[in-house]
Amino acid sequence: MNLLRMFERPPPRAAKFAEGRVGYAVGDIHGRADLLALLLDRLEGCAEVDQRPAGAPFLIFLGDYVDRGPESHTVIELLLSGRPAGYERRYLRGNHEQIMQAFMDDPVATRAWVLQGGAETMLAYGVTPPSPMTATEEDWHAAATALRAAVPQTHIDFLNGLERYVALGDYAFVHAGVDPARSLEQQADEDLYWARERFIASRRPFSHRVVHGHTPVDKPYVDERRIAVDTGAYASGTLTAARFEDEDVSFVSVSSRPVFRAP
């Protein structure tokens, strides 16, 4: 018996998307309504071409719609508009949506959000953010009350309805990453919304090929284990979507001028 052959592993099977369907996954938007509008225009131009007998193309937004960029309010309005037409649309929660909602519930415990892009979101909703250096607990509670009053109920409903993950074919779509030691159904919010170095450095196999945002990359990253599509839209001026069909993966990007946060 050939002992070497006994321990050979078969080559990994290429991940396959949902049978007979086309799909797209959009990276972190972060308040860049201008880039989102450009991407929606591009995708609407593809909708008819990407129709299949099995159904309309999927479109999964990977979270982080708010913060850092200047137009979080407008981003959510665009996502609520029904665009792009001709797609089955799914929306994931990112860590920035999670902490925005946490701030409205407990602003003192989560006041660091203002320094993590939350100030731009507050301004987009017409609310002046407190000074992190001088604000009192009363100031933080007043700011959270003002933000709750300024965010339309349709936006609150949208945030409350965001999904934790989506599984289609051999792919798992998440915001940040996964813990490979747990099944997809058992993933903790901490990993789905916040995972970074440990997930990226891991070589442990997982049940699905993971498509994620959260960790910015200069250009989309692809290997057998994961696909990263957060191209840092708020700072780079480039918003990227991955396209899936059968075993094929390609990318669509739109670009505009970068928007840098004030110091």
Kinemage of the C-alpha trace (Angstrom):
@kinemage 1
@onewidth
@group {chain A} dominant
@subgroup {mainchain}
@vectorlist {calphas} color= white
{ca met a 1} P 0.000 0.000 0.000
{ca asn a 2} L 1.260 3.469 -0.827
{ca leu a 3} L 1.322 5.215 2.587
{ca leu a 4} L 1.869 8.615 0.993
{ca arg a 5} L -1.287 8.177 -1.058
{ca met a 6} L -3.218 7.160 2.087
{ca phe a 7} L -2.650 10.570 3.626
{ca glu a 8} L -3.116 12.655 0.538
{ca arg a 9} L -6.051 15.030 0.712
{ca pro a 10} L -8.202 15.607 -2.355
{ca pro a 11} L -7.982 19.125 -3.747
{ca pro a 12} L -10.592 21.426 -2.185
{ca arg a 13} L -13.835 21.664 -4.116
{ca ala a 14} L -14.408 25.133 -5.517
{ca ala a 15} L -17.139 27.020 -3.643
{ca lys a 16} L -20.341 27.318 -5.628
{ca phe a 17} L -23.003 29.992 -5.365
{ca ala a 18} L -26.748 29.281 -5.066
{ca glu a 19} L -27.784 26.933 -7.866
{ca gly a 20} L -28.842 28.758 -11.019
{ca arg a 21} L -28.663 32.245 -9.495
{ca val a 22} L -26.378 35.278 -9.675
{ca gly a 23} L -25.433 37.254 -6.571
{ca tyr a 24} L -23.639 40.416 -5.480
{ca ala a 25} L -22.187 41.409 -2.102
{ca val a 26} L -21.550 45.097 -1.371
{ca gly a 27} L -18.784 46.199 0.994
{ca asp a 28} L -18.912 48.837 3.737
{ca ile a 29} L -20.593 52.058 2.577
{ca his a 30} L -19.923 54.220 5.669
{ca gly a 31} L -21.989 57.265 4.810
{ca arg a 32} L -20.867 57.522 1.174
{ca ala a 33} L -24.282 58.028 -0.422
{ca asp a 34} L -22.614 59.340 -3.577
{ca leu a 35} L -20.798 56.045 -4.127
{ca leu a 36} L -23.861 53.996 -3.242
{ca ala a 37} L -25.912 55.901 -5.842
{ca leu a 38} L -23.260 55.191 -8.487
{ca leu a 39} L -23.203 51.500 -7.598
{ca leu a 40} L -26.995 51.243 -7.659
{ca asp a 41} L -26.948 52.739 -11.154
{ca arg a 42} L -24.393 50.121 -12.256
{ca leu a 43} L -26.331 47.249 -10.732
{ca glu a 44} L -29.616 48.371 -12.247
{ca gly a 45} L -27.895 48.173 -15.611
{ca cys a 46} L -26.997 44.518 -14.862
{ca ala a 47} L -30.346 43.374 -13.452
{ca glu a 48} L -31.897 42.185 -16.703
{ca val a 49} L -28.706 40.444 -17.846
{ca asp a 50} L -28.394 38.669 -14.483
{ca gln a 51} L -31.952 37.304 -14.415
{ca arg a 52} L -31.999 33.518 -14.518
{ca pro a 53} L -34.851 30.980 -14.823
{ca ala a 54} L -34.197 30.062 -11.170
{ca gly a 55} L -34.845 33.634 -10.028
{ca ala a 56} L -33.690 37.222 -9.792
{ca pro a 57} L -30.123 38.036 -8.739
{ca phe a 58} L -29.386 38.311 -5.024
{ca leu a 59} L -27.897 41.496 -3.589
{ca ile a 60} L -26.398 41.289 -0.101
{ca phe a 61} L -25.260 44.442 1.685
{ca leu a 62} L -22.595 43.513 4.250
{ca gly a 63} L -23.296 46.237 6.838
{ca asp a 64} L -21.650 49.449 8.077
{ca tyr a 65} L -23.969 51.801 6.237
{ca val a 66} L -23.467 54.572 8.814
{ca asp a 67} L -20.573 56.529 10.390
{ca arg a 68} L -17.369 58.122 9.101
{ca gly a 69} L -18.719 59.402 5.787
{ca pro a 70} L -20.957 62.495 5.714
{ca glu a 71} L -24.318 61.103 4.517
{ca ser a 72} L -25.458 58.208 6.700
{ca his a 73} L -29.057 59.456 6.643
{ca thr a 74} L -29.082 59.503 2.829
{ca val a 75} L -27.463 56.059 2.616
{ca ile a 76} L -30.307 54.518 4.612
{ca glu a 77} L -32.862 56.424 2.523
{ca leu a 78} L -31.312 54.935 -0.617
{ca leu a 79} L -31.354 51.451 0.899
{ca leu a 80} L -35.040 51.912 1.738
{ca ser a 81} L -35.889 53.174 -1.745
{ca gly a 82} L -36.324 49.744 -3.340
{ca arg a 83} L -33.259 50.203 -5.499
{ca pro a 84} L -31.815 48.573 -7.379
{ca ala a 85} L -34.939 47.171 -8.990
{ca gly a 86} L -34.896 43.560 -10.139
{ca tyr a 87} L -32.900 42.142 -7.217
{ca glu a 88} L -33.679 40.069 -4.150
{ca arg a 89} L -32.091 42.334 -1.552
{ca arg a 90} L -30.691 41.298 1.859
{ca tyr a 91} L -29.181 43.612 4.483
{ca leu a 92} L -26.691 42.579 7.195
{ca arg a 93} L -25.931 44.363 10.450
{ca gly a 94} L -22.419 45.734 10.905
{ca asn a 95} L -20.657 46.742 14.087
{ca his a 96} L -21.368 50.416 13.356
{ca glu a 97} L -25.124 49.844 13.211
{ca gln a 98} L -24.833 47.815 16.409
{ca ile a 99} L -22.984 50.543 18.308
{ca met a 100} L -25.182 53.336 16.920
{ca gln a 101} L -28.224 51.585 18.352
{ca ala a 102} L -26.371 50.871 21.599
{ca phe a 103} L -25.539 54.579 21.900
{ca met a 104} L -29.211 55.521 21.668
{ca asp a 105} L -29.929 53.074 24.516
{ca asp a 106} L -26.899 53.704 26.759
{ca pro a 107} L -24.882 56.718 25.578
{ca val a 108} L -22.531 56.941 28.553
{ca ala a 109} L -21.295 53.355 28.199
{ca thr a 110} L -20.882 53.724 24.413
{ca arg a 111} L -19.765 57.354 24.127
{ca ala a 112} L -16.599 56.232 22.287
{ca trp a 113} L -18.882 55.794 19.259
{ca val a 114} L -18.679 59.547 18.663
{ca leu a 115} L -14.936 59.171 18.010
{ca gln a 116} L -15.451 56.118 15.780
{ca gly a 117} L -17.475 57.897 13.126
{ca gly a 118} L -20.603 58.500 15.168
{ca ala a 119} L -20.094 62.267 15.180
{ca glu a 120} L -20.571 62.319 11.402
{ca thr a 121} L -23.737 60.246 11.719
{ca met a 122} L -25.172 62.564 14.382
{ca leu a 123} L -24.471 65.571 12.173
{ca ala a 124} L -26.119 63.807 9.220
{ca tyr a 125} L -29.288 63.564 11.319
{ca gly a 126} L -29.031 67.204 12.391
{ca val a 127} L -27.772 66.521 15.938
{ca thr a 128} L -24.695 68.222 17.393
{ca pro a 129} L -22.399 65.625 18.967
{ca pro a 130} L -21.136 66.265 22.509
{ca ser a 131} L -17.489 67.039 23.121
{ca pro a 132} L -15.791 63.823 24.269
{ca met a 133} L -13.466 65.907 26.440
{ca thr a 134} L -15.977 68.052 28.311
{ca ala a 135} L -19.432 66.447 28.054
{ca thr a 136} L -21.198 65.437 31.254
{ca glu a 137} L -23.416 62.372 31.665
{ca glu a 138} L -26.373 64.706 31.281
{ca asp a 139} L -24.958 65.943 27.965
{ca trp a 140} L -24.596 62.380 26.680
{ca his a 141} L -28.133 61.443 27.632
{ca ala a 142} L -29.457 64.625 26.016
{ca ala a 143} L -27.561 63.823 22.813
{ca ala a 144} L -28.954 60.290 22.704
{ca thr a 145} L -32.467 61.610 23.260
{ca ala a 146} L -31.998 64.124 20.441
{ca leu a 147} L -30.690 61.413 18.109
{ca arg a 148} L -33.589 59.081 18.872
{ca ala a 149} L -35.961 61.914 18.040
{ca ala a 150} L -34.116 62.766 14.814
{ca val a 151} L -33.851 59.252 13.352
{ca pro a 152} L -37.058 58.477 11.424
{ca gln a 153} L -39.044 55.435 12.507
{ca thr a 154} L -38.469 53.928 9.070
{ca his a 155} L -34.722 54.044 9.753
{ca ile a 156} L -35.181 52.495 13.208
{ca asp a 157} L -37.262 49.708 11.677
{ca phe a 158} L -34.566 49.155 9.050
{ca leu a 159} L -31.857 48.913 11.721
{ca asn a 160} L -33.944 46.553 13.839
{ca gly a 161} L -34.561 44.288 10.842
{ca leu a 162} L -30.935 43.789 9.795
{ca glu a 163} L -29.773 40.177 9.495
{ca arg a 164} L -26.808 38.592 11.273
{ca tyr a 165} L -25.637 36.531 8.287
{ca val a 166} L -26.864 35.062 5.012
{ca ala a 167} L -25.934 31.618 3.630
{ca leu a 168} L -26.303 30.943 -0.104
{ca gly a 169} L -24.845 27.844 -1.695
{ca asp a 170} L -21.329 27.272 -0.346
{ca tyr a 171} L -21.007 30.913 0.750
{ca ala a 172} L -21.606 32.605 4.102
{ca phe a 173} L -22.055 36.367 3.959
{ca val a 174} L -21.166 38.145 7.208
{ca his a 175} L -20.076 41.613 8.199
{ca ala a 176} L -16.728 40.921 9.852
{ca gly a 177} L -15.893 37.236 10.162
{ca val a 178} L -16.593 33.979 11.967
{ca asp a 179} L -15.233 31.728 14.691
{ca pro a 180} L -14.242 28.567 12.769
{ca ala a 181} L -14.783 26.484 15.915
{ca arg a 182} L -18.539 27.153 15.779
{ca ser a 183} L -21.170 26.340 13.201
{ca leu a 184} L -22.650 29.229 11.258
{ca glu a 185} L -25.866 29.001 13.274
{ca gln a 186} L -23.916 29.214 16.566
{ca gln a 187} L -21.820 32.271 15.729
{ca ala a 188} L -21.659 34.960 18.406
{ca asp a 189} L -22.410 38.583 17.546
{ca glu a 190} L -18.889 39.458 18.686
{ca asp a 191} L -17.417 37.434 15.812
{ca leu a 192} L -20.015 38.255 13.147
{ca tyr a 193} L -19.732 42.022 13.758
{ca trp a 194} L -16.225 42.580 15.150
{ca ala a 195} L -13.870 39.709 14.156
{ca arg a 196} L -10.618 40.797 12.614
{ca glu a 197} L -7.046 39.576 13.238
{ca arg a 198} L -7.851 36.133 14.637
{ca phe a 199} L -10.315 35.366 11.848
{ca ile a 200} L -8.071 36.686 9.090
{ca ala a 201} L -4.957 34.877 10.366
{ca ser a 202} L -6.735 31.552 10.941
{ca arg a 203} L -6.207 28.702 8.473
{ca arg a 204} L -8.809 26.482 10.085
{ca pro a 205} L -11.363 25.211 7.541
{ca phe a 206} L -14.947 26.363 7.824
{ca ser a 207} L -18.224 25.010 6.505
{ca his a 208} L -18.594 27.896 4.010
{ca arg a 209} L -16.423 30.265 2.056
{ca val a 210} L -16.826 33.522 3.986
{ca val a 211} L -17.571 36.823 2.237
{ca his a 212} L -17.010 39.806 4.519
{ca gly a 213} L -16.309 43.503 4.907
{ca his a 214} L -15.183 45.314 8.098
{ca thr a 215} L -11.419 45.118 7.491
{ca pro a 216} L -10.425 47.562 4.725
{ca val a 217} L -8.270 46.315 1.843
{ca asp a 218} L -6.659 48.250 -1.003
{ca lys a 219} L -8.317 45.912 -3.492
{ca pro a 220} L -10.646 42.929 -3.058
{ca tyr a 221} L -8.967 39.913 -1.475
{ca val a 222} L -9.769 36.346 -2.551
{ca asp a 223} L -8.572 32.957 -1.384
{ca glu a 224} L -10.238 29.561 -0.932
{ca arg a 225} L -11.334 30.453 2.583
{ca arg a 226} L -12.592 34.051 2.399
{ca ile a 227} L -13.349 37.041 0.167
{ca ala a 228} L -12.899 40.598 1.503
{ca val a 229} L -14.707 43.466 -0.234
{ca asp a 230} L -14.387 46.488 2.102
{ca thr a 231} L -12.266 48.843 0.008
{ca gly a 232} L -12.502 51.697 2.544
{ca ala a 233} L -15.100 53.724 0.660
{ca tyr a 234} L -15.264 56.656 3.076
{ca ala a 235} L -11.529 57.349 2.759
{ca ser a 236} L -10.491 55.724 -0.526
{ca gly a 237} L -13.438 56.890 -2.610
{ca thr a 238} L -13.975 53.351 -3.938
{ca leu a 239} L -16.977 51.147 -3.170
{ca thr a 240} L -16.783 47.508 -4.272
{ca ala a 241} L -19.210 44.649 -4.831
{ca ala a 242} L -18.319 41.018 -5.498
{ca arg a 243} L -20.295 39.119 -8.145
{ca phe a 244} L -20.988 35.382 -7.843
{ca glu a 245} L -22.233 32.873 -10.394
{ca asp a 246} L -21.648 29.142 -10.069
{ca glu a 247} L -17.924 28.909 -9.207
{ca asp a 248} L -16.982 32.294 -10.666
{ca val a 249} L -16.167 35.417 -8.640
{ca ser a 250} L -15.566 38.865 -10.124
{ca phe a 251} L -15.793 42.444 -8.871
{ca val a 252} L -17.574 45.698 -9.674
{ca ser a 253} L -16.207 48.974 -8.276
{ca val a 254} L -17.268 52.608 -8.473
{ca ser a 255} L -15.080 55.541 -7.503
{ca ser a 256} L -15.340 59.201 -6.618
{ca arg a 257} L -13.299 61.671 -4.625
{ca pro a 258} L -12.200 60.474 -1.168
{ca val a 259} L -13.790 62.052 1.894
{ca phe a 260} L -11.423 62.299 4.842
{ca arg a 261} L -12.632 62.690 8.398
{ca ala a 262} L -11.781 65.894 10.203
{ca pro a 263} L -9.118 65.415 12.918
